[in-house]
Amino acid sequence: MADPKPGTARPLPSPPPGGGLRPFSMLRTFLDGQASGGIALMAAAALAILVANSPLAPAYFEALHAYLGPLSLAHWINDGLMVIFFLVVGLEIKREVLDGQLSTWSRRILPGVAALGGMAVPALVFLFFNADDPTTARGWAIPSATDIAFALGVLSLLGSRVPTSLKVFLTALAIIDDLGAVLIIAVFYSGDLSLPHLGGAAAVLAGLVLLNRLGVTRLWAYLVPGVALWWLVLGSGVHATIAGVLLALTIPLRSFPGRPDDTDHSPLHRLEHALHPWSTFLIIPVFGFANAGLSFAGLTMEAVTSDLTLGVALGLLLGKLVGVYGSAWAVIRLGLADVPMGAGRLQLLGVALLCGIGFTMSLFIGLLAFADSALLQEEVKVGILAGSLLAGLLGWSVLRVAPRDVPAPEPAVR
């Protein structure tokens, strides 16, 4: 949040031995980790559906509703473990904005406008089906989210057919999309506010910002108050996961000049590298397993074709396609940004389809929007699974047949 100080330039990291570029290596590691995590998430979701429709279903649902102390197991996962996921999301947002793919306006404009279109149009598609029902209209933000792990997992199945520039574009878009989802959760899906808890959370947050300003770089000095911040936000009426993002914005992103691997010693990088495997390969699959369990036993055709289900499914499939592709192509045609290097119109269309995979964030928002209705939650799951599955299959198919290389433009004749 407080990094860097205005007017202070961050020293550029020295290249590692051998002449490699560390930013590219870090990005490659990030993309590979997210892609593998997406495959793990797919497996967890598939397993949840199998268990929910097997003789183990009663034990599965009873375990999720069993209380461990003040919260049920499902709440510990959604309000506790997911704070770590949102902490990692916040770290990624801060790193990319200050020192990465979103560090300049020229880099932000294409994924930024595409992300905004990809949030607005799906919401409009959803409201087309649900605007007349105030109860279901509350879920307008469900199809606005893109699941970066799932989408990159599908991209990984295509190997070299997809240029790295498109993976970077998708990653930057999804990070901006995540920021939008965090703001939506904080503003539209908070409960009755508790002023004492909010005041305490604000005081802790102010203390964390002060630590950053004073140049404190020991992670424990931030993580210990971070637990108190989570507890206060949990009781404030604002969703507890917002505490993870707020904490992330206070973690210092400072280099240490003179060290050949100075960026690796930044507190933010160290925390992100430590938490990322746990978030990608444990927390998100656990969340998927706990929340994707959809029982087909009581599923009716009315639920499958309800306005809520159609709004979510078509919001993800058509809304994301029109919003992302239309916004991106408009920016390119206006000359405000270039097509990602080595990519063509058909490949951009395929990536726009993959943005319709809205699993993790969409499920999360659906749980918040309809916390008191198991029936509506089931319809949301049907819509998310159907829309995400179709978007993933169509996106994969388009990218599978799209030409790998785009001819370079001929030089202008002088």
PEJO-V820265 format. One record per helix or strand of 2 or more residues. SS is the DSSP state (H for helix, E for strand). FROM is the first residue (numbers start at 1). TO is the last residue. If there is no record, write none. Layout:
SS_FROM_TO ; SS_FROM_TO
//
This chain:
H_22_52 ; H_57_65 ; E_67_68 ; E_71_72 ; H_73_99 ; H_105_130 ; H_134_137 ; H_142_144 ; H_148_156 ; H_159_161 ; H_164_188 ; H_195_213 ; H_220_234 ; H_242_250 ; H_262_265 ; H_267_291 ; H_301_304 ; H_307_333 ; H_345_354 ; H_359_369 ; H_374_401
//
